[in-house]
Amino acid sequence: MPDYRRQELWLFAGLAALAFTTGILTERLLLCLLLGLLVYLAWHLYHLAHLPVRLDSRLPSDSPPPFGLWGGVYRDINSLQTDSRNREQRLTSLQDRLQDAVAALPEAIVILGRNGTVDWTNPAAEQLLGIDYLTDSGQLFQHLVRDPVLEEYLADGVFDQPLVFSPPANRSKIVSLFVTSLGRHPQQMIVASDITHQYHLDSAQRDFVANISHELRTPLTVITGLLEQMQTDSGALSTYQRPVELMQKQAQRMAELISDLLTLSHLELNKQPPVVDEINVPELLAGIAEEARALGKPTGHVIQLEIDSAAGLRGDRKELRTAISNLVTNAIQHTPNRTTVRIHWGIDEKRACLDVSDNGGGIPARHLPRLTERLYRVDSSRSRNTGGTGLGLAIVKYVLDRHGAGLEISSTTGRGSTFSCHFPVAGIIRPEMVRDSTVAD
């Protein structure tokens, strides 16, 4: 690699020697030195004037670089332009592959600009939403997909949950649509998926569960009545006492399962928002704690109720009572005897929190993501012995979802588990004066 600084020194020294020699020969030393300096400055001014043109060029120059310091400058510019061109080519190739991948997706992708106009779409957007990029680019998304449910969803601006609707372009399809922001850019991306098949499967499953649960209730009521009648018959009881007790126990378990199935079906099929009651949460928890003490008395469970706030909630009283009771009942049924179950209620500036925790054996981490699935059991044999239906946490999740709340589950094997219900601040009823109290067993 040439030493451009040394070349510059040689250039300056050569011009100075030439000017000095010419000045001695012509006896005009000062004038010749001045002319030599002007030539040196003109050399630099020439390259400085052409520097913007060279920088504007996106391709590296094939001509040899000039002599001296400008040779180093032009060499560095060529190197930077070559690297920039290579990066641009790589980015272009990556962009092409990304566009091909997005174009191949079965989901509809729509990129919206600052004002809600369509900037870009993939081919699936035309099939699902009826938006063609070539003809609809620059138009408002709401004008292209006219649906009152979608307009309300977009106007609300809360995109925590996807919207399920039938697009005007094809009312026979069911689409799940969600909106997300594109990083720091003032753009939004709309992703719509065709869930028609899964939607109909889920609907058929829900209808089947609801119908079969209703159908099972009648024969179960007859069986329960006959078993009660057999208990009143002293002759039959003396002969079949043990079988009758076992049948009654299993009939009770079946009745609980049918009740939970009907509750879950009602929550799944009910698309209306929950009834808004003003719930006195401390009073509600006190009643649930008393019932839990009665349930846990034979097994020696200790129920502790801790109220750190007198705040209440807005929501469906019956649904929330069912959800909280399920959490407490699960804590009693699925922990060893003489376990302590703690119910805690409190609020802060961001949310309200209801915790149901125990100091039992805990739940292995691999089971935590699936606990809210229907009929999922960590230990099926123990659940059968304790009478669990496997639907309690699924009901809890549905109730909390309907109230805009979330369920967080944490557990450590050998140390216990905590089920935390987080309620949004919008649903909290704050009292004029917050009181602190602890009610323990």
C-alpha positions as a Markdown table, in Angstrom:
| # | Residue | x | y | z |
|---|---|---|---|---|
| 1 | Met | 0.0 | 0.0 | 0.0 |
| 2 | Pro | 1.5 | 3.3 | -1.0 |
| 3 | Asp | 2.4 | 5.9 | 1.7 |
| 4 | Tyr | 0.3 | 8.8 | 0.6 |
| 5 | Arg | 1.8 | 11.1 | 3.3 |
| 6 | Arg | 5.3 | 10.6 | 2.0 |
| 7 | Gln | 4.0 | 11.2 | -1.6 |
| 8 | Glu | 2.5 | 14.5 | -0.4 |
| 9 | Leu | 5.8 | 15.5 | 1.1 |
| 10 | Trp | 7.6 | 14.6 | -2.1 |
| 11 | Leu | 5.0 | 16.6 | -4.1 |
| 12 | Phe | 5.5 | 19.6 | -1.9 |
| 13 | Ala | 9.2 | 19.3 | -1.9 |
| 14 | Gly | 9.3 | 18.9 | -5.7 |
| 15 | Leu | 7.2 | 22.0 | -6.3 |
| 16 | Ala | 9.3 | 24.0 | -3.8 |
| 17 | Ala | 12.6 | 22.9 | -5.4 |
| 18 | Leu | 11.3 | 23.7 | -8.9 |
| 19 | Ala | 10.1 | 27.1 | -7.8 |
| 20 | Phe | 13.4 | 27.8 | -5.9 |
| 21 | Thr | 15.5 | 26.7 | -8.9 |
| 22 | Thr | 13.4 | 28.7 | -11.3 |
| 23 | Gly | 13.6 | 31.8 | -9.0 |
| 24 | Ile | 17.4 | 31.5 | -8.8 |
| 25 | Leu | 17.7 | 31.2 | -12.6 |
| 26 | Thr | 15.3 | 34.1 | -13.3 |
| 27 | Glu | 16.5 | 36.1 | -10.3 |
| 28 | Arg | 12.8 | 36.3 | -9.2 |
| 29 | Leu | 12.9 | 34.0 | -6.2 |
| 30 | Leu | 10.0 | 35.4 | -4.2 |
| 31 | Leu | 7.7 | 35.5 | -7.3 |
| 32 | Cys | 8.6 | 31.9 | -8.3 |
| 33 | Leu | 8.0 | 30.6 | -4.7 |
| 34 | Leu | 4.6 | 32.4 | -4.7 |
| 35 | Leu | 3.7 | 30.8 | -8.0 |
| 36 | Gly | 4.8 | 27.4 | -6.8 |
| 37 | Leu | 2.6 | 27.8 | -3.7 |
| 38 | Leu | -0.4 | 28.9 | -5.9 |
| 39 | Val | 0.1 | 25.8 | -8.0 |
| 40 | Tyr | 0.1 | 23.6 | -4.9 |
| 41 | Leu | -3.1 | 25.3 | -3.6 |
| 42 | Ala | -4.7 | 25.0 | -7.0 |
| 43 | Trp | -4.0 | 21.3 | -7.0 |
| 44 | His | -5.8 | 20.9 | -3.7 |
| 45 | Leu | -8.7 | 23.3 | -4.6 |
| 46 | Tyr | -9.2 | 21.3 | -7.8 |
| 47 | His | -9.7 | 18.0 | -6.0 |
| 48 | Leu | -11.7 | 19.7 | -3.2 |
| 49 | Ala | -14.1 | 21.1 | -5.8 |
| 50 | His | -14.6 | 17.7 | -7.4 |
| 51 | Leu | -15.0 | 15.9 | -4.0 |
| 52 | Pro | -18.8 | 16.4 | -3.8 |
| 53 | Val | -19.2 | 14.9 | -7.3 |
| 54 | Arg | -17.1 | 12.0 | -6.3 |
| 55 | Leu | -19.1 | 11.5 | -3.1 |
| 56 | Asp | -22.4 | 11.6 | -5.0 |
| 57 | Ser | -21.2 | 8.8 | -7.2 |
| 58 | Arg | -22.6 | 5.5 | -5.9 |
| 59 | Leu | -20.2 | 3.4 | -7.8 |
| 60 | Pro | -16.4 | 3.2 | -7.1 |
| 61 | Ser | -14.1 | 4.8 | -9.6 |
| 62 | Asp | -12.1 | 2.7 | -12.0 |
| 63 | Ser | -9.6 | 5.4 | -12.7 |
| 64 | Pro | -6.3 | 5.4 | -10.7 |
| 65 | Pro | -6.3 | 7.7 | -7.7 |
| 66 | Pro | -4.4 | 10.9 | -7.8 |
| 67 | Phe | -1.0 | 11.5 | -6.2 |
| 68 | Gly | -0.4 | 12.5 | -2.6 |
| 69 | Leu | -3.0 | 12.9 | 0.2 |
| 70 | Trp | -5.8 | 13.0 | -2.3 |
| 71 | Gly | -4.8 | 9.6 | -3.4 |
| 72 | Gly | -5.5 | 8.3 | 0.1 |
| 73 | Val | -8.8 | 10.2 | 0.3 |
| 74 | Tyr | -10.0 | 8.7 | -3.1 |
| 75 | Arg | -8.8 | 5.3 | -2.0 |
| 76 | Asp | -10.9 | 5.4 | 1.2 |
| 77 | Ile | -13.9 | 6.7 | -0.7 |
| 78 | Asn | -13.6 | 3.8 | -3.2 |
| 79 | Ser | -13.3 | 1.4 | -0.4 |
| 80 | Leu | -16.4 | 2.8 | 1.4 |
| 81 | Gln | -18.4 | 2.9 | -1.8 |
| 82 | Thr | -17.5 | -0.7 | -2.6 |
| 83 | Asp | -18.6 | -1.8 | 0.9 |
| 84 | Ser | -21.7 | 0.2 | 0.6 |
| 85 | Arg | -22.5 | -1.4 | -2.7 |
| 86 | Asn | -21.9 | -4.9 | -1.3 |
| 87 | Arg | -24.2 | -4.1 | 1.7 |
| 88 | Glu | -26.8 | -2.7 | -0.6 |
| 89 | Gln | -26.8 | -5.8 | -2.7 |
| 90 | Arg | -27.0 | -8.0 | 0.3 |
| 91 | Leu | -29.9 | -5.9 | 1.7 |
| 92 | Thr | -31.6 | -6.0 | -1.6 |
| 93 | Ser | -31.3 | -9.8 | -1.8 |
| 94 | Leu | -32.5 | -10.1 | 1.8 |
| 95 | Gln | -35.4 | -7.8 | 1.1 |
| 96 | Asp | -36.4 | -9.8 | -2.0 |
| 97 | Arg | -36.3 | -13.0 | 0.0 |
| 98 | Leu | -38.3 | -11.5 | 2.8 |
| 99 | Gln | -40.9 | -10.2 | 0.4 |
| 100 | Asp | -41.1 | -13.6 | -1.3 |
| 101 | Ala | -41.5 | -15.2 | 2.2 |
| 102 | Val | -44.2 | -12.7 | 3.2 |
| 103 | Ala | -46.0 | -13.1 | -0.2 |
| 104 | Ala | -46.1 | -16.9 | 0.4 |
| 105 | Leu | -47.7 | -16.6 | 3.8 |
| 106 | Pro | -51.3 | -17.7 | 4.0 |
| 107 | Glu | -52.0 | -14.8 | 6.4 |
| 108 | Ala | -53.0 | -11.5 | 4.9 |
| 109 | Ile | -50.4 | -8.8 | 5.7 |
| 110 | Val | -51.4 | -5.1 | 5.3 |
| 111 | Ile | -49.0 | -2.2 | 6.1 |
| 112 | Leu | -50.7 | 1.1 | 6.9 |
| 113 | Gly | -49.2 | 4.5 | 6.7 |
| 114 | Arg | -49.4 | 7.4 | 9.1 |
| 115 | Asn | -53.0 | 8.3 | 8.1 |
| 116 | Gly | -54.3 | 4.7 | 7.9 |
| 117 | Thr | -53.7 | 4.4 | 4.1 |
| 118 | Val | -52.6 | 1.2 | 2.6 |
| 119 | Asp | -48.8 | 1.2 | 1.9 |
| 120 | Trp | -48.2 | -2.5 | 1.1 |
| 121 | Thr | -50.0 | -5.8 | 1.0 |
| 122 | Asn | -49.3 | -9.4 | 0.2 |
| 123 | Pro | -51.3 | -11.5 | -2.2 |
| 124 | Ala | -53.3 | -13.2 | 0.6 |
| 125 | Ala | -54.8 | -9.8 | 1.5 |
| 126 | Glu | -56.8 | -9.9 | -1.8 |
| 127 | Gln | -58.1 | -13.3 | -1.0 |
| 128 | Leu | -59.1 | -12.7 | 2.6 |
| 129 | Leu | -59.8 | -8.9 | 2.7 |
| 130 | Gly | -60.4 | -8.0 | -0.9 |
| 131 | Ile | -57.4 | -5.6 | -1.0 |
| 132 | Asp | -55.3 | -5.4 | -4.1 |
| 133 | Tyr | -52.0 | -3.6 | -3.7 |
| 134 | Leu | -51.8 | -2.4 | -7.3 |
| 135 | Thr | -55.2 | -0.8 | -7.3 |
| 136 | Asp | -55.9 | 0.0 | -3.6 |
| 137 | Ser | -52.5 | 1.4 | -2.6 |
| 138 | Gly | -52.9 | 4.8 | -0.9 |
| 139 | Gln | -56.5 | 4.4 | 0.0 |
| 140 | Leu | -57.9 | 4.3 | 3.5 |
| 141 | Phe | -58.1 | 0.8 | 5.0 |
| 142 | Gln | -61.5 | 1.5 | 6.5 |
| 143 | His | -62.9 | 2.4 | 3.1 |
| 144 | Leu | -61.6 | -0.8 | 1.5 |
| 145 | Val | -62.9 | -3.2 | 4.3 |
| 146 | Arg | -66.2 | -1.8 | 5.3 |
| 147 | Asp | -67.5 | -3.6 | 8.4 |
| 148 | Pro | -69.0 | -2.0 | 11.5 |
| 149 | Val | -67.4 | -4.5 | 13.9 |
| 150 | Leu | -64.0 | -3.8 | 12.3 |
| 151 | Glu | -64.5 | 0.0 | 12.3 |
| 152 | Glu | -65.4 | -0.1 | 16.0 |
| 153 | Tyr | -62.3 | -2.3 | 16.8 |
| 154 | Leu | -60.0 | 0.1 | 15.0 |
| 155 | Ala | -61.6 | 3.2 | 16.5 |
| 156 | Asp | -61.2 | 1.8 | 20.0 |
| 157 | Gly | -57.5 | 1.5 | 19.6 |
| 158 | Val | -57.1 | -1.3 | 22.1 |
| 159 | Phe | -55.5 | -4.3 | 20.3 |
| 160 | Asp | -54.7 | -6.6 | 23.2 |
| 161 | Gln | -57.1 | -9.3 | 21.7 |
| 162 | Pro | -57.6 | -10.2 | 18.1 |
| 163 | Leu | -60.9 | -9.4 | 16.3 |
| 164 | Val | -62.8 | -12.4 | 14.9 |
| 165 | Phe | -65.2 | -11.3 | 12.1 |
| 166 | Ser | -66.4 | -12.1 | 8.6 |
| 167 | Pro | -64.8 | -9.9 | 6.0 |
| 168 | Pro | -67.1 | -8.2 | 3.4 |
| 169 | Ala | -65.0 | -9.7 | 0.6 |
| 170 | Asn | -66.0 | -13.2 | 1.6 |
| 171 | Arg | -68.7 | -13.5 | 4.3 |
| 172 | Ser | -68.3 | -17.3 | 4.3 |
| 173 | Lys | -64.9 | -17.0 | 5.9 |
| 174 | Ile | -64.1 | -16.3 | 9.5 |
| 175 | Val | -61.0 | -14.2 | 10.0 |
| 176 | Ser | -58.9 | -13.5 | 13.1 |
| 177 | Leu | -57.4 | -10.0 | 12.7 |
| 178 | Phe | -54.9 | -8.2 | 15.0 |
| 179 | Val | -53.0 | -4.9 | 14.7 |
| 180 | Thr | -49.5 | -4.1 | 15.8 |
| 181 | Ser | -47.2 | -1.1 | 15.5 |
| 182 | Leu | -44.0 | -1.4 | 13.4 |
| 183 | Gly | -41.4 | -0.4 | 15.9 |
| 184 | Arg | -40.6 | 3.3 | 16.0 |
| 185 | His | -42.2 | 4.0 | 12.7 |
| 186 | Pro | -45.6 | 5.7 | 12.6 |
| 187 | Gln | -47.0 | 2.7 | 10.8 |
| 188 | Gln | -49.2 | -0.2 | 11.7 |
| 189 | Met | -49.3 | -3.8 | 10.4 |
| 190 | Ile | -52.6 | -5.7 | 10.1 |
| 191 | Val | -52.4 | -9.5 | 10.1 |
| 192 | Ala | -55.5 | -11.5 | 9.3 |
| 193 | Ser | -55.7 | -15.3 | 9.4 |
| 194 | Asp | -58.3 | -17.6 | 8.0 |
| 195 | Ile | -59.7 | -19.6 | 11.0 |
| 196 | Thr | -62.9 | -20.7 | 9.4 |
| 197 | His | -62.2 | -24.4 | 9.8 |
| 198 | Gln | -61.0 | -24.1 | 13.3 |
| 199 | Tyr | -63.9 | -21.8 | 14.2 |
| 200 | His | -66.5 | -24.3 | 13.1 |
| 201 | Leu | -64.7 | -27.1 | 14.8 |
| 202 | Asp | -64.6 | -25.2 | 18.1 |
| 203 | Ser | -68.3 | -24.2 | 17.7 |
| 204 | Ala | -69.2 | -27.8 | 17.0 |
| 205 | Gln | -67.2 | -28.9 | 20.1 |
| 206 | Arg | -68.8 | -26.3 | 22.3 |
| 207 | Asp | -72.3 | -27.2 | 21.1 |
| 208 | Phe | -71.6 | -30.9 | 21.6 |
| 209 | Val | -70.4 | -30.4 | 25.1 |
| 210 | Ala | -73.3 | -28.1 | 26.0 |
| 211 | Asn | -75.9 | -30.5 | 24.5 |
| 212 | Ile | -74.4 | -33.7 | 26.0 |
| 213 | Ser | -74.2 | -32.0 | 29.4 |
| 214 | His | -77.8 | -31.1 | 29.3 |
| 215 | Glu | -78.8 | -34.6 | 28.1 |
| 216 | Leu | -76.8 | -36.2 | 30.9 |
| 217 | Arg | -78.4 | -34.2 | 33.6 |
| 218 | Thr | -81.8 | -36.0 | 33.3 |
| 219 | Pro | -80.6 | -39.6 | 33.6 |
| 220 | Leu | -78.2 | -38.5 | 36.3 |
| 221 | Thr | -81.1 | -37.0 | 38.3 |
| 222 | Val | -83.0 | -40.2 | 38.0 |
| 223 | Ile | -80.0 | -42.3 | 39.1 |
| 224 | Thr | -79.4 | -40.0 | 42.1 |
| 225 | Gly | -83.1 | -40.1 | 43.1 |
| 226 | Leu | -83.1 | -44.0 | 43.0 |
| 227 | Leu | -80.0 | -44.1 | 45.1 |
| 228 | Glu | -81.5 | -41.8 | 47.7 |
| 229 | Gln | -84.6 | -44.1 | 47.6 |
| 230 | Met | -82.4 | -47.1 | 48.2 |
| 231 | Gln | -80.9 | -45.4 | 51.2 |
| 232 | Thr | -84.3 | -45.0 | 52.8 |
| 233 | Asp | -85.0 | -48.7 | 52.2 |
| 234 | Ser | -83.5 | -50.4 | 55.3 |
| 235 | Gly | -83.6 | -53.8 | 53.7 |
| 236 | Ala | -81.8 | -52.9 | 50.6 |
| 237 | Leu | -79.4 | -50.7 | 52.5 |
| 238 | Ser | -78.2 | -53.5 | 54.7 |
| 239 | Thr | -77.4 | -55.6 | 51.7 |
| 240 | Tyr | -76.1 | -53.0 | 49.3 |
| 241 | Gln | -74.8 | -50.2 | 51.6 |
| 242 | Arg | -71.3 | -50.1 | 50.2 |
| 243 | Pro | -72.2 | -50.2 | 46.5 |
| 244 | Val | -74.9 | -47.6 | 47.1 |
| 245 | Glu | -72.3 | -45.3 | 48.8 |
| 246 | Leu | -69.9 | -45.8 | 45.9 |
| 247 | Met | -72.5 | -45.1 | 43.3 |
| 248 | Gln | -73.6 | -41.9 | 45.2 |
| 249 | Lys | -70.0 | -40.7 | 45.3 |
| 250 | Gln | -69.5 | -41.3 | 41.6 |
| 251 | Ala | -72.9 | -39.7 | 40.8 |
| 252 | Gln | -71.8 | -36.6 | 42.8 |
| 253 | Arg | -68.6 | -36.5 | 40.8 |
| 254 | Met | -70.5 | -36.7 | 37.6 |
| 255 | Ala | -72.9 | -34.0 | 38.7 |
| 256 | Glu | -69.9 | -31.7 | 39.5 |
| 257 | Leu | -68.4 | -32.5 | 36.1 |
| 258 | Ile | -71.6 | -31.7 | 34.3 |
| 259 | Ser | -72.0 | -28.5 | 36.3 |
| 260 | Asp | -68.5 | -27.4 | 35.3 |
| 261 | Leu | -69.1 | -28.3 | 31.7 |
| 262 | Leu | -72.3 | -26.3 | 31.6 |
| 263 | Thr | -70.5 | -23.3 | 33.3 |
| 264 | Leu | -67.6 | -23.5 | 30.8 |
| 265 | Ser | -70.0 | -23.8 | 27.8 |
| 266 | His | -72.0 | -20.8 | 29.0 |
| 267 | Leu | -68.8 | -18.7 | 29.3 |
| 268 | Glu | -67.6 | -19.8 | 25.8 |
| 269 | Leu | -70.9 | -19.2 | 24.1 |
| 270 | Asn | -71.8 | -16.0 | 25.9 |
| 271 | Lys | -70.4 | -13.2 | 23.6 |
| 272 | Gln | -72.1 | -10.4 | 25.6 |
| 273 | Pro | -69.9 | -8.4 | 28.0 |
| 274 | Pro | -70.2 | -9.4 | 31.6 |
| 275 | Val | -72.8 | -7.9 | 33.9 |
| 276 | Val | -71.3 | -4.9 | 35.7 |
| 277 | Asp | -72.0 | -5.2 | 39.4 |
| 278 | Glu | -70.3 | -3.2 | 42.2 |
| 279 | Ile | -68.6 | -6.0 | 44.1 |
| 280 | Asn | -67.5 | -5.6 | 47.7 |
| 281 | Val | -64.4 | -7.8 | 47.3 |
| 282 | Pro | -63.5 | -8.1 | 51.1 |
| 283 | Glu | -67.0 | -9.2 | 51.8 |
| 284 | Leu | -67.0 | -11.7 | 48.9 |
| 285 | Leu | -63.7 | -13.1 | 50.0 |
| 286 | Ala | -64.8 | -13.5 | 53.6 |
| 287 | Gly | -67.8 | -15.6 | 52.4 |
| 288 | Ile | -65.5 | -17.8 | 50.2 |
| 289 | Ala | -63.0 | -18.2 | 53.1 |
| 290 | Glu | -65.7 | -19.4 | 55.4 |
| 291 | Glu | -66.9 | -22.0 | 52.9 |
| 292 | Ala | -63.2 | -23.0 | 52.3 |
| 293 | Arg | -62.7 | -23.5 | 56.1 |
| 294 | Ala | -65.7 | -25.9 | 56.2 |
| 295 | Leu | -64.4 | -27.7 | 53.1 |
| 296 | Gly | -60.9 | -28.0 | 54.5 |
| 297 | Lys | -61.8 | -28.8 | 58.1 |
| 298 | Pro | -61.7 | -32.7 | 57.7 |
| 299 | Thr | -58.3 | -32.5 | 56.1 |
| 300 | Gly | -56.8 | -29.9 | 58.5 |
| 301 | His | -56.3 | -27.2 | 55.9 |
| 302 | Val | -55.7 | -23.7 | 57.4 |
| 303 | Ile | -57.3 | -20.9 | 55.5 |
| 304 | Gln | -55.8 | -17.4 | 55.9 |
| 305 | Leu | -57.5 | -14.3 | 54.5 |
| 306 | Glu | -55.5 | -11.1 | 54.2 |
| 307 | Ile | -57.3 | -7.9 | 53.1 |
| 308 | Asp | -54.9 | -5.0 | 52.4 |
| 309 | Ser | -57.5 | -2.8 | 50.8 |
| 310 | Ala | -61.2 | -2.1 | 51.0 |
| 311 | Ala | -61.4 | -1.5 | 47.3 |
| 312 | Gly | -64.0 | -3.3 | 45.2 |
| 313 | Leu | -64.4 | -4.4 | 41.6 |
| 314 | Arg | -66.8 | -3.8 | 38.8 |
| 315 | Gly | -67.8 | -7.0 | 37.1 |
| 316 | Asp | -70.1 | -10.0 | 37.2 |
| 317 | Arg | -70.5 | -11.0 | 40.8 |
| 318 | Lys | -71.5 | -14.6 | 40.0 |
| 319 | Glu | -68.7 | -15.2 | 37.5 |
| 320 | Leu | -66.0 | -13.8 | 39.8 |
| 321 | Arg | -67.3 | -15.7 | 42.8 |
| 322 | Thr | -67.1 | -18.9 | 40.7 |
| 323 | Ala | -63.6 | -18.2 | 39.6 |
| 324 | Ile | -62.2 | -17.3 | 43.0 |
| 325 | Ser | -64.0 | -20.3 | 44.6 |
| 326 | Asn | -62.4 | -22.6 | 42.0 |
| 327 | Leu | -59.0 | -21.3 | 42.9 |
| 328 | Val | -59.4 | -21.8 | 46.6 |
| 329 | Thr | -61.1 | -25.2 | 46.2 |
| 330 | Asn | -58.3 | -26.4 | 43.9 |
| 331 | Ala | -55.7 | -25.3 | 46.6 |
| 332 | Ile | -57.5 | -27.4 | 49.1 |
| 333 | Gln | -58.2 | -30.4 | 47.0 |
| 334 | His | -54.7 | -30.7 | 45.4 |
| 335 | Thr | -52.5 | -30.1 | 48.4 |
| 336 | Pro | -51.6 | -32.4 | 51.3 |
| 337 | Asn | -53.6 | -32.4 | 54.6 |
| 338 | Arg | -52.8 | -29.5 | 57.0 |
| 339 | Thr | -51.6 | -27.3 | 54.2 |
| 340 | Thr | -52.0 | -23.5 | 54.7 |
| 341 | Val | -54.0 | -21.7 | 52.0 |
| 342 | Arg | -53.5 | -17.9 | 51.9 |
| 343 | Ile | -56.0 | -15.6 | 50.2 |
| 344 | His | -54.6 | -12.1 | 49.7 |
| 345 | Trp | -56.3 | -9.0 | 48.2 |
| 346 | Gly | -54.6 | -5.7 | 47.5 |
| 347 | Ile | -54.2 | -2.9 | 45.0 |
| 348 | Asp | -51.6 | -0.5 | 43.7 |
| 349 | Glu | -51.5 | 2.4 | 41.2 |
| 350 | Lys | -51.5 | 0.0 | 38.2 |
| 351 | Arg | -53.8 | -2.9 | 39.1 |
| 352 | Ala | -55.6 | -4.9 | 41.7 |
| 353 | Cys | -54.3 | -8.3 | 42.7 |
| 354 | Leu | -55.9 | -11.4 | 44.2 |
| 355 | Asp | -53.5 | -14.1 | 45.2 |
| 356 | Val | -54.4 | -17.6 | 46.3 |
| 357 | Ser | -51.2 | -19.4 | 47.5 |
| 358 | Asp | -50.3 | -22.5 | 49.4 |
| 359 | Asn | -47.3 | -24.1 | 51.0 |
| 360 | Gly | -47.9 | -27.6 | 49.6 |
| 361 | Gly | -45.8 | -29.7 | 47.3 |
| 362 | Gly | -45.8 | -27.3 | 44.3 |
| 363 | Ile | -46.3 | -28.1 | 40.6 |
| 364 | Pro | -43.4 | -29.1 | 38.3 |
| 365 | Ala | -42.6 | -26.3 | 35.8 |
| 366 | Arg | -43.4 | -28.4 | 32.8 |
| 367 | His | -47.1 | -28.5 | 33.7 |
| 368 | Leu | -47.5 | -24.7 | 34.3 |
| 369 | Pro | -48.2 | -23.7 | 30.7 |
| 370 | Arg | -51.0 | -26.3 | 30.4 |
| 371 | Leu | -52.8 | -25.9 | 33.7 |
| 372 | Thr | -55.7 | -23.8 | 32.2 |
| 373 | Glu | -56.4 | -26.4 | 29.5 |
| 374 | Arg | -59.7 | -28.2 | 29.9 |
| 375 | Leu | -59.5 | -31.6 | 31.6 |
| 376 | Tyr | -55.7 | -31.3 | 32.1 |
| 377 | Arg | -54.5 | -32.8 | 35.3 |
| 378 | Val | -51.0 | -32.8 | 36.8 |
| 379 | Asp | -51.7 | -36.0 | 38.6 |
| 380 | Ser | -54.8 | -37.8 | 37.3 |
| 381 | Ser | -54.9 | -40.4 | 40.0 |
| 382 | Arg | -54.9 | -37.8 | 42.8 |
| 383 | Ser | -57.5 | -35.7 | 41.0 |
| 384 | Arg | -59.8 | -38.7 | 40.8 |
| 385 | Asn | -59.3 | -39.4 | 44.5 |
| 386 | Thr | -60.0 | -35.7 | 45.5 |
| 387 | Gly | -62.9 | -35.2 | 43.1 |
| 388 | Gly | -61.3 | -32.7 | 40.7 |
| 389 | Thr | -62.9 | -32.3 | 37.3 |
| 390 | Gly | -60.0 | -30.7 | 35.5 |
| 391 | Leu | -62.1 | -27.7 | 34.4 |
| 392 | Gly | -61.7 | -25.4 | 37.3 |
| 393 | Leu | -58.7 | -23.4 | 36.0 |
| 394 | Ala | -60.2 | -23.3 | 32.5 |
| 395 | Ile | -63.3 | -21.6 | 34.0 |
| 396 | Val | -61.0 | -19.2 | 35.9 |
| 397 | Lys | -59.2 | -18.2 | 32.8 |
| 398 | Tyr | -62.4 | -17.6 | 30.8 |
| 399 | Val | -63.9 | -15.5 | 33.6 |
| 400 | Leu | -60.7 | -13.4 | 33.9 |
| 401 | Asp | -60.5 | -12.9 | 30.1 |
| 402 | Arg | -64.1 | -11.7 | 30.1 |
| 403 | His | -63.2 | -9.1 | 32.8 |
| 404 | Gly | -60.0 | -8.0 | 31.1 |
| 405 | Ala | -57.9 | -9.6 | 33.8 |
| 406 | Gly | -55.0 | -12.0 | 33.7 |
| 407 | Leu | -53.9 | -15.1 | 35.5 |
| 408 | Glu | -50.3 | -15.7 | 36.5 |
| 409 | Ile | -49.2 | -19.0 | 37.9 |
| 410 | Ser | -45.9 | -19.5 | 39.8 |
| 411 | Ser | -44.8 | -22.6 | 41.6 |
| 412 | Thr | -41.7 | -24.2 | 43.2 |
| 413 | Thr | -41.6 | -27.9 | 43.8 |
| 414 | Gly | -41.6 | -28.5 | 47.5 |
| 415 | Arg | -42.5 | -24.9 | 48.5 |
| 416 | Gly | -46.0 | -24.4 | 47.1 |
| 417 | Ser | -47.9 | -22.5 | 44.4 |
| 418 | Thr | -49.4 | -19.1 | 43.9 |
| 419 | Phe | -52.2 | -18.2 | 41.5 |
| 420 | Ser | -52.4 | -14.4 | 41.0 |
| 421 | Cys | -55.4 | -12.7 | 39.3 |
| 422 | His | -54.5 | -9.2 | 38.0 |
| 423 | Phe | -57.4 | -6.9 | 37.4 |
| 424 | Pro | -57.0 | -3.7 | 35.4 |
| 425 | Val | -57.2 | -0.3 | 37.1 |
| 426 | Ala | -60.3 | 0.6 | 35.2 |
| 427 | Gly | -62.4 | -2.0 | 37.0 |
| 428 | Ile | -61.3 | -1.0 | 40.5 |
| 429 | Ile | -63.7 | 0.8 | 42.8 |
| 430 | Arg | -61.6 | 2.8 | 45.1 |
| 431 | Pro | -63.1 | 3.6 | 48.6 |
| 432 | Glu | -62.8 | 7.1 | 50.1 |
| 433 | Met | -60.6 | 5.7 | 52.8 |
| 434 | Val | -58.4 | 2.6 | 52.4 |
| 435 | Arg | -58.3 | 0.4 | 55.4 |
| 436 | Asp | -55.8 | -2.4 | 56.3 |
| 437 | Ser | -56.9 | -5.5 | 58.1 |
| 438 | Thr | -55.9 | -9.1 | 58.4 |
| 439 | Val | -58.3 | -11.9 | 59.1 |
| 440 | Ala | -56.6 | -15.2 | 59.8 |
| 441 | Asp | -57.9 | -18.6 | 60.8 |
